[in-house]
Amino acid sequence: MYEKDAFARERRFSSALRGGSANAAWNRRGFHMKWNEKMATGIFEQHLRRMVAKKILLLLAVGIALFLVGLYAVTLGANSTNASDNLQMLKKVYISLYQKNRDFLFDKQTITLSEKALRDHGDFADLNYWFQEFNGKCSVKNEVILSNYQGRVVYSSYEQGVLSDYRVNYNAAICHNAKELKPGQIYNAVYYDSGNYSDYIFVMPVYSDGAVLGYVSLYLSGDDWNFYLLNYNYDGAITDDKNNVIYASKPKLIGSSNKFYGQENGICYYNDERFWMKSESLPEYKVKIFSLVYYPKNSALLIGLFVITIMGISWYLLANWMAGSMAKNNAMRIGQLLSEIRIIQKEDQAHRICMDTQDEFNEVAVQINSMLDSIRDLHGRNTELLQLKNTIEMSQLTAQMNPHFLYNTLEIIRNLALFDGERAEKLIVQLTQILRYSIDKSREDVLLEEDMQYIRDYLDIQKCRFGDRLSCTVNIDADCDRSNIPKLVLQPIIENSIKYGFRKKMNIKIEIRGHMEGNMLVLSVKDDGFGMPEEDASSLNNSLGKAYFPEKSYGLHNISRRLFLRYGEESGIHIVNHQGYSFEVILKVIQPGGRDHV
């Protein structure tokens, strides 16, 4: 009685221990599942939030970029157009004024009256009247100074007191510079008196009997020029080839030495003001014209950027909140599903997913369980069947190539033994090498370079049989040598070319070529036989590579299937048939991992 009670207590104690261990195991499993679910939920939510954040940031960046590009393009286009229009206006005005003053100086009346005034030493009435008549027609007024040969002023249109000693001395200097001019030439200079606009000077020597009698100097008024262009909206400057300012729309553009240094195109700054500049040189006039369009910093750009940034932040916060809300429930279910899958992956492959969500996730679990059952049942059978099928099929395909070659070779040797024993002995050696090579089971794949040595032995045997009736050329690129192919894969193709080619022709030419297309080895065997009917060729091409095929063209099907099984679906055979002219077999053998991988 005591022993039974003790035994019962021991059983209850053991059961309690086992139950406690089982409960602890289930608790640990439940903890890990919940932890995995939580981790999966967090990862999913984080991924979704990051995805939304990236798209919002991308949208914001694209918006800012489009805004900047659009604003810059509009501003740049407007500034460039305005600068170009202003440049053309300044160019037109300059050329017009220059040409008008030049025409006046070279006018016969001007030359005649100037010569008369210089000779008569005091009779300037006619010259003065002629000049005033010309000046009245000008948009920009001029002043004239008539100087003798020494540069001394003999007549001036300036009012009394305006003609300063500085101008007189400057005029004498430029007259001296114009002394070497030839008839028909004009000397241009810039007169600048501090605090005033500069005048543009035109100097023409007056000749008498081939000698310089004096000089006529036209001073194009800088003050009047600026007044004439006052109503134009944009600024500009015109300088000579030494950067001396002929015309400037604003005094602040001019330096203290009456110089202006501009650039060709783009943004520039003068006295803290920003301009868009466009310029053009006129070599025939020895001047440069600069068009300036005021280009202040655009406050609208900063305002637009600020608005887009605020909108982007708002979109981001809203989308982030919505993404978190929508992802929460789905993330929990994904976490549970992931936990179940990890159990199958790491702990128990016989375990099946259990989800009581009553939604699409439950349907996913049912389908996964069904798929796992099917995979488990089919895996063993398919693996065994595939191994068996490949083993049998590869053995059959390899074995079917040798009898044709062996039979034909023995026939050649039999015939040669009667007439040329030495040649027959050599062929026996070559045949022995080929047979030993073909029955070597230690390697299924060989280097093309090695295989071609035995193909050449095979061609020697066939040449011995057919003599000059058979011509064969081999042209294989050097970078193909380290590529892998099945042993003697070209031999039955060459044998087919010989077999069917000689049926309708006395002489056959065979070309063997090879090259690489990336990691694909491309070999071709082409003969100049009569080919086959196009309908048969098309049918043959369609059937190549299939697991089941008719008895016709069995050899080509064998090779194609062998390449497919050994190297994958990208490898195989394709034929190019020209009925009555040629027949070509093209082999493609994929080289995984590149060449030199035997």
Wavefront OBJ file of the C-alpha trace (Angstrom):
o trace
v 0.000 0.000 0.000
v 2.761 2.328 0.918
v 4.680 1.485 -2.230
v 1.609 2.128 -4.401
v 1.053 5.528 -2.785
v 4.706 6.408 -3.202
v 4.626 5.298 -6.797
v 1.498 7.388 -7.431
v 3.048 10.427 -5.825
v 6.182 9.946 -7.955
v 4.073 9.739 -11.124
v 2.161 12.882 -10.192
v 5.445 14.638 -9.442
v 6.969 13.551 -12.769
v 3.839 14.595 -14.614
v 3.962 17.945 -12.907
v 7.595 18.348 -13.912
v 6.856 17.383 -17.492
v 3.846 19.656 -17.526
v 5.897 22.482 -16.101
v 8.619 21.941 -18.687
v 6.057 21.806 -21.479
v 4.367 24.935 -20.196
v 7.708 26.651 -19.925
v 8.550 25.585 -23.482
v 5.206 26.845 -24.761
v 5.697 30.072 -22.800
v 9.136 30.525 -24.325
v 7.751 29.754 -27.770
v 4.908 32.180 -27.235
v 7.340 34.815 -26.038
v 9.532 34.351 -29.112
v 6.495 34.464 -31.393
v 5.264 37.652 -29.785
v 8.755 39.114 -29.928
v 9.077 38.174 -33.620
v 5.641 39.615 -34.314
v 6.629 42.821 -32.584
v 9.909 43.004 -34.480
v 8.159 42.294 -37.787
v 5.536 44.912 -37.018
v 8.198 47.463 -36.199
v 10.217 46.660 -39.304
v 7.150 46.864 -41.535
v 6.036 50.156 -40.043
v 9.540 51.575 -40.263
v 9.833 50.427 -43.855
v 6.490 51.972 -44.766
v 7.334 55.212 -42.999
v 10.717 55.374 -44.721
v 9.106 54.638 -48.075
v 6.542 57.406 -47.591
v 9.211 59.782 -46.314
v 11.399 59.110 -49.349
v 8.545 59.729 -51.745
v 7.522 62.939 -49.985
v 11.126 64.143 -49.901
v 11.515 63.212 -53.552
v 8.318 65.080 -54.383
v 9.535 68.065 -52.387
v 12.943 67.982 -54.088
v 11.348 67.697 -57.525
v 8.982 70.554 -56.715
v 11.807 72.792 -55.547
v 13.927 71.828 -58.548
v 11.095 72.520 -60.990
v 10.338 75.814 -59.264
v 13.972 76.905 -59.381
v 14.478 75.743 -62.947
v 11.258 77.383 -64.093
v 11.960 80.637 -62.318
v 15.555 80.674 -63.491
v 14.544 79.836 -67.061
v 11.889 82.560 -67.131
v 14.195 85.119 -65.561
v 17.149 84.108 -67.689
v 15.050 84.135 -70.834
v 13.585 87.550 -70.076
v 16.948 89.046 -69.135
v 18.678 87.533 -72.141
v 15.959 88.801 -74.498
v 15.954 92.292 -72.990
v 19.747 92.442 -73.024
v 19.832 91.354 -76.669
v 17.215 93.927 -77.675
v 19.050 96.660 -75.797
v 22.346 95.619 -77.371
v 20.880 95.823 -80.861
v 19.414 99.250 -80.078
v 22.785 100.581 -78.853
v 24.525 99.066 -81.849
v 22.026 100.620 -84.241
v 22.324 104.074 -82.605
v 26.123 103.946 -82.581
v 26.437 102.891 -86.221
v 23.881 105.516 -87.265
v 25.692 108.352 -85.462
v 29.093 107.164 -86.627
v 28.023 106.891 -90.239
v 26.282 110.279 -90.210
v 29.372 112.058 -88.831
v 31.649 110.213 -91.234
v 29.468 111.143 -94.188
v 29.543 114.790 -93.103
v 33.339 114.852 -92.868
v 33.826 113.242 -96.273
v 31.198 115.395 -97.947
v 32.755 117.442 -100.748
v 31.114 120.600 -99.414
v 32.714 120.059 -95.988
v 36.147 119.505 -97.513
v 35.804 122.500 -99.866
v 34.594 124.927 -97.171
v 37.234 123.723 -94.682
v 40.008 124.179 -97.240
v 38.680 127.639 -98.092
v 38.503 128.680 -94.428
v 42.069 127.487 -93.808
v 43.355 129.387 -96.847
v 41.402 132.625 -96.267
v 42.339 132.774 -92.558
v 39.114 134.238 -91.262
v 36.234 133.593 -93.658
v 34.279 130.984 -91.631
v 30.713 132.071 -92.371
v 30.059 129.505 -95.080
v 31.592 126.688 -93.022
v 29.626 127.722 -89.942
v 26.349 127.795 -91.898
v 27.066 124.396 -93.434
v 27.875 122.866 -90.048
v 24.806 124.347 -88.328
v 22.595 123.019 -91.106
v 24.082 119.536 -90.602
v 23.879 119.753 -86.813
v 20.216 120.667 -86.950
v 19.454 117.364 -88.638
v 21.345 115.277 -86.059
v 19.655 113.430 -83.200
v 22.777 113.924 -81.091
v 24.447 117.308 -81.410
v 28.046 117.885 -82.417
v 30.595 120.636 -82.050
v 33.294 121.316 -84.626
v 36.858 122.602 -84.337
v 38.925 123.615 -87.375
v 42.676 123.514 -86.759
v 45.625 124.457 -88.932
v 48.532 122.179 -89.726
v 50.209 122.952 -86.356
v 46.994 121.982 -84.505
v 46.148 125.576 -83.501
v 42.401 126.289 -83.427
v 41.305 128.665 -86.183
v 37.545 128.118 -85.879
v 35.220 126.538 -83.283
v 31.459 126.193 -82.937
v 31.775 126.210 -79.142
v 30.356 129.249 -77.379
v 32.763 131.736 -75.917
v 34.188 130.501 -72.624
v 33.276 126.857 -73.199
v 36.366 125.975 -75.214
v 38.827 125.316 -72.384
v 42.594 125.212 -72.647
v 42.477 121.503 -71.773
v 40.217 120.791 -74.747
v 42.376 122.946 -77.024
v 45.540 121.108 -75.990
v 43.822 117.713 -76.263
v 42.557 118.626 -79.731
v 46.077 119.567 -80.800
v 47.351 116.208 -79.554
v 44.812 114.139 -81.470
v 45.396 116.246 -84.595
v 49.039 115.334 -84.292
v 48.044 111.647 -84.047
v 45.907 111.997 -87.186
v 48.775 113.472 -89.172
v 49.779 110.116 -90.657
v 46.282 109.216 -91.859
v 45.736 108.557 -95.516
v 42.905 110.174 -97.488
v 39.616 108.487 -96.686
v 40.609 107.638 -93.108
v 39.259 109.046 -89.831
v 40.914 109.159 -86.451
v 38.652 108.526 -83.442
v 39.358 109.448 -79.854
v 37.531 110.011 -76.565
v 37.628 113.353 -74.757
v 36.867 113.189 -71.039
v 36.795 116.068 -68.604
v 36.279 115.012 -64.999
v 32.692 115.438 -63.844
v 31.183 115.447 -67.340
v 30.144 112.881 -69.908
v 32.837 112.049 -72.454
v 32.692 113.272 -76.068
v 33.423 111.025 -79.034
v 35.822 112.728 -81.475
v 36.065 112.296 -85.266
v 39.217 113.845 -86.784
v 39.795 114.185 -90.543
v 42.879 115.773 -92.116
v 42.210 118.390 -94.823
v 44.517 117.928 -97.792
v 45.628 120.430 -100.415
v 47.777 119.285 -103.320
v 48.560 116.068 -101.426
v 49.725 117.849 -98.274
v 47.907 118.258 -94.947
v 46.488 121.760 -94.701
v 44.642 121.341 -91.403
v 42.158 119.241 -89.463
v 38.393 119.094 -88.956
v 37.379 117.673 -85.542
v 33.769 116.692 -84.798
v 32.907 116.312 -81.102
v 29.829 114.091 -80.595
v 28.289 115.446 -77.405
v 28.212 112.935 -74.534
v 25.616 115.022 -72.655
v 23.315 115.097 -75.668
v 23.859 111.384 -76.348
v 22.769 110.507 -72.808
v 19.755 112.795 -73.082
v 18.825 111.174 -76.397
v 18.838 107.673 -74.834
v 17.336 108.762 -71.521
v 13.923 107.217 -72.209
v 15.256 103.721 -72.885
v 14.562 101.231 -70.080
v 17.941 99.568 -69.848
v 21.522 100.605 -69.294
v 24.568 100.214 -71.447
v 28.053 101.375 -72.293
v 30.186 101.804 -75.399
v 33.991 101.803 -75.188
v 36.872 101.962 -77.598
v 39.417 99.177 -77.874
v 41.316 100.651 -74.894
v 38.223 100.529 -72.650
v 37.783 104.311 -72.731
v 34.105 105.129 -72.282
v 32.450 106.663 -75.344
v 28.971 106.416 -73.881
v 27.591 105.230 -70.533
v 23.984 105.413 -69.414
v 24.952 106.016 -65.760
v 27.951 107.841 -64.318
v 28.336 105.182 -61.607
v 29.237 102.629 -64.285
v 32.344 104.655 -65.138
v 35.558 104.533 -63.166
v 37.493 107.620 -62.134
v 39.714 107.288 -65.216
v 36.741 107.027 -67.611
v 37.285 103.287 -68.031
v 34.708 100.504 -68.228
v 35.726 96.878 -67.908
v 32.880 94.586 -68.884
v 32.537 90.906 -69.566
v 30.986 89.036 -72.461
v 27.796 87.562 -70.975
v 26.274 86.774 -67.602
v 25.786 88.342 -64.195
v 27.995 91.264 -63.159
v 28.100 93.776 -60.318
v 28.697 97.535 -60.406
v 28.501 99.603 -57.223
v 26.704 96.764 -55.402
v 24.051 96.574 -58.116
v 23.547 93.367 -60.065
v 23.118 93.400 -63.846
v 22.674 90.880 -66.628
v 25.256 91.753 -69.272
v 25.526 90.981 -72.945
v 28.245 92.417 -75.147
v 29.442 92.539 -78.726
v 32.642 93.777 -80.345
v 32.621 95.763 -83.583
v 36.155 95.335 -84.960
v 35.513 97.530 -87.985
v 34.752 100.450 -85.646
v 37.225 99.404 -82.923
v 34.538 99.602 -80.234
v 32.774 97.310 -77.778
v 29.095 97.612 -76.905
v 27.768 96.430 -73.537
v 24.080 95.952 -72.770
v 23.117 95.987 -69.070
v 19.756 94.866 -67.670
v 19.160 95.490 -63.994
v 18.863 92.098 -62.278
v 18.092 92.477 -58.570
v 17.963 89.522 -56.244
v 14.517 87.981 -56.491
v 12.670 87.882 -53.176
v 9.938 85.813 -54.824
v 12.413 82.960 -55.034
v 12.904 82.843 -51.264
v 9.169 83.176 -50.632
v 8.421 80.356 -53.071
v 11.033 78.108 -51.494
v 9.636 78.821 -48.041
v 6.076 78.000 -49.132
v 7.123 74.764 -50.850
v 9.157 73.726 -47.802
v 6.229 74.334 -45.423
v 3.909 72.392 -47.738
v 6.404 69.547 -47.958
v 6.747 69.309 -44.185
v 2.959 69.294 -43.827
v 2.617 66.564 -46.460
v 5.309 64.536 -44.764
v 3.712 64.718 -41.311
v 0.251 63.904 -42.666
v 1.457 61.009 -44.813
v 3.586 59.643 -41.991
v 0.597 59.611 -39.633
v -1.656 57.979 -42.229
v 0.972 55.371 -43.058
v 1.389 54.471 -39.402
v -2.365 54.135 -38.900
v -2.899 51.994 -41.986
v 0.129 49.801 -41.350
v -0.519 48.960 -37.719
v -3.060 46.143 -38.166
v -1.432 44.735 -41.272
v 1.968 44.830 -39.610
v 0.702 42.707 -36.718
v -0.633 40.071 -39.107
v 2.555 40.146 -41.145
v 4.516 39.679 -37.938
v 2.422 36.657 -37.002
v 2.793 35.183 -40.492
v 6.530 35.793 -40.420
v 6.802 34.113 -37.023
v 5.029 31.008 -38.326
v 7.253 30.888 -41.401
v 10.383 31.153 -39.223
v 9.207 28.164 -37.203
v 8.980 26.160 -40.430
v 12.324 27.461 -41.609
v 14.361 26.978 -38.433
v 12.565 24.575 -36.106
v 9.969 22.271 -37.614
v 9.504 21.825 -41.344
v 6.380 19.772 -40.668
v 4.768 22.699 -38.867
v 1.871 24.394 -40.622
v 0.799 28.019 -40.397
v -2.175 28.801 -38.184
v -3.842 32.220 -38.467
v -7.307 33.113 -37.148
v -7.584 36.539 -38.763
v -10.576 35.758 -41.004
v -9.152 37.883 -43.798
v -6.778 37.653 -46.744
v -3.888 36.745 -44.460
v -5.749 33.604 -43.399
v -6.206 32.709 -47.070
v -2.491 33.281 -47.630
v -1.729 30.911 -44.743
v -4.003 28.219 -46.210
v -2.383 28.527 -49.625
v 1.124 28.433 -48.145
v 0.257 25.280 -46.183
v -1.109 23.666 -49.318
v 1.988 24.667 -51.260
v 4.274 23.282 -48.535
v 2.459 19.950 -48.618
v 2.757 19.770 -52.396
v 6.411 20.764 -52.355
v 7.211 18.179 -49.699
v 5.508 15.414 -51.673
v 6.999 16.368 -55.008
v 10.489 17.283 -53.887
v 11.721 13.767 -53.323
v 10.136 12.342 -56.446
v 11.280 15.177 -58.701
v 14.840 15.099 -57.417
v 15.177 11.375 -57.978
v 13.407 11.507 -61.328
v 15.533 14.393 -62.602
v 18.777 12.727 -61.594
v 17.730 9.460 -63.191
v 16.502 11.139 -66.357
v 19.651 13.225 -66.826
v 21.913 10.257 -66.148
v 20.135 8.011 -68.654
v 19.675 10.714 -71.288
v 23.274 11.979 -71.110
v 24.593 8.426 -71.370
v 22.389 7.707 -74.387
v 23.212 10.948 -76.159
v 26.964 10.556 -75.662
v 26.946 6.922 -76.756
v 25.047 7.587 -79.977
v 27.806 9.735 -81.423
v 30.567 7.145 -81.495
v 29.265 4.347 -83.833
v 28.992 6.577 -86.916
v 32.485 7.875 -86.521
v 33.978 4.469 -85.728
v 32.309 2.724 -88.666
v 33.425 5.307 -91.222
v 36.979 5.376 -89.902
v 37.384 1.596 -89.934
v 36.128 1.556 -93.509
v 38.845 4.037 -94.501
v 41.541 2.021 -92.732
v 40.379 -1.189 -94.412
v 40.731 0.365 -97.831
v 44.115 1.958 -97.073
v 45.634 -1.249 -95.691
v 45.654 -2.732 -99.189
v 47.598 0.121 -100.804
v 49.370 2.289 -98.185
v 50.285 0.481 -94.991
v 52.228 3.407 -93.557
v 49.287 5.753 -93.996
v 46.934 3.154 -92.559
v 49.194 2.836 -89.507
v 49.093 6.600 -88.987
v 45.304 6.593 -89.240
v 45.117 3.777 -86.703
v 47.165 5.896 -84.270
v 44.881 8.875 -84.853
v 41.784 6.720 -84.451
v 43.176 5.233 -81.253
v 43.768 8.689 -79.818
v 40.264 9.812 -80.745
v 38.632 6.685 -79.273
v 40.652 6.903 -76.069
v 39.678 10.557 -75.797
v 35.986 9.894 -76.482
v 35.597 7.035 -73.965
v 37.386 8.905 -71.171
v 34.599 9.211 -68.573
v 36.589 11.364 -66.149
v 35.489 14.550 -67.928
v 32.284 15.505 -69.664
v 33.459 19.016 -70.567
v 36.746 19.900 -72.220
v 38.477 23.021 -73.443
v 37.721 23.953 -77.040
v 41.450 24.255 -77.702
v 41.998 20.619 -76.634
v 38.927 19.282 -78.417
v 39.929 20.888 -81.709
v 43.153 18.847 -81.740
v 41.096 15.654 -82.029
v 38.680 17.274 -84.492
v 41.685 18.015 -86.706
v 42.720 14.332 -86.439
v 39.193 13.418 -87.485
v 39.420 15.795 -90.460
v 42.737 14.213 -91.480
v 41.027 10.820 -91.568
v 38.190 12.184 -93.717
v 40.671 13.970 -96.009
v 42.420 10.654 -96.494
v 39.123 9.149 -97.579
v 37.897 11.879 -99.950
v 41.153 13.504 -101.018
v 40.885 16.837 -102.860
v 37.128 16.476 -103.075
v 36.925 17.600 -99.427
v 38.151 21.051 -98.373
v 37.929 22.243 -94.774
v 38.976 25.543 -93.177
v 39.061 26.338 -89.442
v 38.796 29.942 -88.239
v 38.284 30.166 -84.473
v 39.142 33.318 -82.493
v 41.901 32.937 -79.917
v 39.649 34.103 -77.069
v 37.501 30.984 -77.598
v 40.288 28.515 -76.734
v 39.571 28.436 -72.978
v 35.832 27.894 -73.397
v 34.073 24.675 -72.341
v 32.265 22.329 -74.734
v 31.156 18.664 -74.682
v 33.739 16.297 -76.099
v 33.712 15.932 -79.898
v 30.463 17.856 -80.190
v 31.428 19.064 -83.678
v 32.296 15.594 -85.026
v 28.773 14.363 -85.878
v 27.913 17.744 -87.416
v 30.968 17.575 -89.667
v 30.090 13.966 -90.474
v 26.556 15.047 -91.462
v 27.967 17.734 -93.767
v 30.151 15.137 -95.468
v 27.423 12.491 -95.612
v 24.670 14.660 -97.107
v 26.925 17.046 -99.012
v 28.441 14.360 -101.242
v 25.030 13.028 -102.203
v 24.546 15.758 -104.808
v 28.049 17.244 -105.288
v 31.448 15.886 -106.182
v 33.316 18.456 -104.079
v 32.419 19.813 -100.660
v 33.865 22.758 -98.761
v 33.363 22.926 -94.987
v 34.011 26.036 -92.862
v 34.379 25.823 -89.067
v 34.210 29.177 -87.295
v 34.062 30.319 -83.682
v 33.783 33.568 -81.739
v 32.572 34.917 -78.379
v 29.456 37.006 -77.807
v 29.876 38.115 -74.210
v 30.008 34.866 -72.221
v 28.401 32.881 -75.048
v 30.604 30.661 -77.253
v 29.270 30.578 -80.817
v 30.522 27.807 -83.141
v 29.342 27.137 -86.671
v 29.868 24.369 -89.224
v 28.902 25.427 -92.748
v 29.055 23.404 -95.955
v 28.362 24.427 -99.534
v 26.070 21.475 -100.223
v 22.513 21.718 -101.482
v 20.938 22.083 -98.017
v 17.379 20.897 -97.510
v 13.869 22.064 -98.455
v 12.933 25.225 -96.576
v 9.830 23.600 -95.079
v 11.932 20.772 -93.614
v 14.516 23.250 -92.322
v 11.842 25.316 -90.580
v 10.326 22.200 -89.004
v 13.757 21.056 -87.847
v 14.522 24.408 -86.231
v 11.217 24.343 -84.355
v 11.817 20.833 -82.989
v 15.435 21.311 -81.864
v 15.788 21.358 -78.091
v 12.543 19.519 -77.352
v 12.636 16.498 -75.055
v 10.769 14.307 -77.544
v 11.478 14.407 -81.246
v 11.093 12.225 -84.375
v 13.743 9.880 -85.695
v 14.631 12.200 -88.603
v 17.751 14.343 -87.946
v 18.293 12.399 -84.757
v 21.953 13.408 -84.503
v 21.258 17.151 -84.459
v 18.491 16.636 -81.897
v 20.897 14.644 -79.731
v 23.471 17.423 -79.748
v 20.896 20.143 -79.129
v 19.373 18.218 -76.223
v 22.802 17.483 -74.804
v 23.728 21.171 -74.824
v 20.372 22.090 -73.268
v 20.709 19.590 -70.411
v 24.348 20.340 -69.775
v 24.499 24.129 -70.106
v 20.940 25.417 -69.743
v 18.164 26.738 -71.943
v 20.281 29.483 -73.559
v 22.511 26.824 -75.136
v 21.533 24.773 -78.145
v 21.557 24.524 -81.934
v 20.135 26.635 -84.717
v 20.355 25.885 -88.438
v 20.643 28.343 -91.328
v 19.542 26.756 -94.584
v 19.914 28.154 -98.105
v 18.344 25.538 -100.327
v 20.594 24.720 -103.240
v 23.568 26.694 -101.865
v 24.603 25.920 -98.292
v 23.682 24.421 -94.932
v 24.996 25.823 -91.630
v 24.686 24.517 -88.067
v 25.246 27.125 -85.334
v 26.010 25.973 -81.775
v 25.672 28.290 -78.792
v 27.265 27.222 -75.511
v 26.839 29.513 -72.504
v 29.970 29.956 -70.421
v 28.861 30.661 -66.821
v 31.373 32.714 -64.893
v 33.309 33.640 -68.037
v 36.022 31.669 -69.791
v 38.810 29.598 -68.269
v 36.615 27.866 -65.736
v 37.263 24.184 -66.340
l 1 2 3 4 5 6 7 8 9 10 11 12 13 14 15 16 17 18 19 20 21 22 23 24 25 26 27 28 29 30 31 32 33 34 35 36 37 38 39 40 41 42 43 44 45 46 47 48 49 50 51 52 53 54 55 56 57 58 59 60 61 62 63 64 65 66 67 68 69 70 71 72 73 74 75 76 77 78 79 80 81 82 83 84 85 86 87 88 89 90 91 92 93 94 95 96 97 98 99 100 101 102 103 104 105 106 107 108 109 110 111 112 113 114 115 116 117 118 119 120 121 122 123 124 125 126 127 128 129 130 131 132 133 134 135 136 137 138 139 140 141 142 143 144 145 146 147 148 149 150 151 152 153 154 155 156 157 158 159 160 161 162 163 164 165 166 167 168 169 170 171 172 173 174 175 176 177 178 179 180 181 182 183 184 185 186 187 188 189 190 191 192 193 194 195 196 197 198 199 200 201 202 203 204 205 206 207 208 209 210 211 212 213 214 215 216 217 218 219 220 221 222 223 224 225 226 227 228 229 230 231 232 233 234 235 236 237 238 239 240 241 242 243 244 245 246 247 248 249 250 251 252 253 254 255 256 257 258 259 260 261 262 263 264 265 266 267 268 269 270 271 272 273 274 275 276 277 278 279 280 281 282 283 284 285 286 287 288 289 290 291 292 293 294 295 296 297 298 299 300 301 302 303 304 305 306 307 308 309 310 311 312 313 314 315 316 317 318 319 320 321 322 323 324 325 326 327 328 329 330 331 332 333 334 335 336 337 338 339 340 341 342 343 344 345 346 347 348 349 350 351 352 353 354 355 356 357 358 359 360 361 362 363 364 365 366 367 368 369 370 371 372 373 374 375 376 377 378 379 380 381 382 383 384 385 386 387 388 389 390 391 392 393 394 395 396 397 398 399 400 401 402 403 404 405 406 407 408 409 410 411 412 413 414 415 416 417 418 419 420 421 422 423 424 425 426 427 428 429 430 431 432 433 434 435 436 437 438 439 440 441 442 443 444 445 446 447 448 449 450 451 452 453 454 455 456 457 458 459 460 461 462 463 464 465 466 467 468 469 470 471 472 473 474 475 476 477 478 479 480 481 482 483 484 485 486 487 488 489 490 491 492 493 494 495 496 497 498 499 500 501 502 503 504 505 506 507 508 509 510 511 512 513 514 515 516 517 518 519 520 521 522 523 524 525 526 527 528 529 530 531 532 533 534 535 536 537 538 539 540 541 542 543 544 545 546 547 548 549 550 551 552 553 554 555 556 557 558 559 560 561 562 563 564 565 566 567 568 569 570 571 572 573 574 575 576 577 578 579 580 581 582 583 584 585 586 587 588 589 590 591 592 593 594 595 596 597 598
